[in-house]
Amino acid sequence: MQKQLSEDIKEAVDLLKKSEKEIHHSLRTRAFEDAVDLLNDHMSVATDSPYKSFIENIKISYTRKFLEELSTLFSVDIDTWFDYVRLFLLKVPKEVKVNIEKDAQLKDNYKKFIGIWRKEAIEILEL
């Protein structure tokens, strides 16, 4: 199927694969965010894209992969935590919701991860 995809979708898929392999959190979240932006831009321009289902599914799938790894990230610093939280809340909130509604363990891990620096983030925002 990828041979038939437009260049922006191919680039997004490559970035998603890169994000999956990246070991540095900042580079990982940046590649994921760039991929999601490309996919969203594609859909905003080509609202009747024949790849709409593919794009929705790939965003859900890669979001799930990020959510599955949250249980290994409980010792991250606040900057890294914020990079992930920003992605979940601002870039892929629908995909997060779909995933955590289907899987209680993902939901539990997500809530625990959000809770790591939640109090401190709220305090900073209230300054």
N, C-alpha and C positions, 0 to 999 in steps of 0.2 A: 504493500500500500504506500510506503514512503516514497517510491519513485514517482507517484502521481501527485504528491503533495506540492503545494506552492513553496517557494523558497523561504518565505517567512515562517511557515509551519515547520519546514525541515530544520531551519536554524533554531527554532524553539525546542524541537525534539533533541537536537544536539546539545543545547544548553541544559535541558533537563537531565540528559545522560551525564553531562559534565558535573552537574550539581550532586548527582547520586554518588559519584566517585570522589568528589573533592573532600579532602580531609580538614581543610581550614574553614572554620564556620563562616567567616565573613565572605570568603569567595564562594562558598556553597550557597549561602542565602542570596548573594548577588546574582549568581547564575540562575537560580530558581526564579527570582523576581524578574530578571530580564526575560526569561522564557515565558512567564505568565503575561508580562506586558506585551510581548510579541503576539501571543495567542489572543489576548483581549483586543489588541489593535486590529488583528485580522478580522475578528468577529464584528468589530465596530464598522469596518469598511465593507466587509462582505457579509451582511446580515443574513443573507440566504445561502451562505456557504454550504456546499455539500459535505464539508468536513466538521460541521457543527457538533455532531455526536462524538466524533473522534476527539475533537478539542476538549469537550466536556469530560470525556472519559479519561483522557491523558492527564488533565489537571486533577481530577479526583484521585487517580492512581498515584501520581507523584506526591500529592499532598498526603495520601495515606502512608507512603514510605517515610516521609518526614515525621508524621505522627507516630509511627511505629518505633522510631528511634528516640523519641523523647525520654523514654525510661533510662537511656544511657547518658542523658545530658543534665542530670540533676546537680552537677557541680560547676556549671558554667558561670562566668562572670555576668554582671548585669548588662553589659554592652551586647554580648552574644545572645543572652536571653531576650533582650529587646529586639534584636534582628529577627529572631524567630517569631516572637509575639506580633511584631509589626506585619510580618508576612501573613500570619494566621488571621489577624483581625482586619487588615486592610487590603490584602491582595487575594486571598482565597477563603474568605469567610463561608461562602456557600459550600465549598468543597470540604472544609473542616466539618461543617454541620452534617453533611451527608455521611461522612466517615464516622463521626462519633455517635451518630444516631444508630448506625448499623453494628457498632462494636463497643461493648461496655468497657473492655480493657483499654481501648484507645481513648475513650472518654475519660476514664480514670487517670490515665497517664497525662492527658491534656490538662485536666484540672490541676493535677499535682505540679506539672511544669509551670503553668500560669501562676501558681501560688508561690513559686520559689522567690521571686523578687517583686511580687504584687504589692506588698505593703510599702516597700521602698519606692517603687515607681509612683504609687499614689501620692506619697509624701512629696516627692519631687514635683509632681504635677500641681500640687496644691500650694506651692511656694508663691 
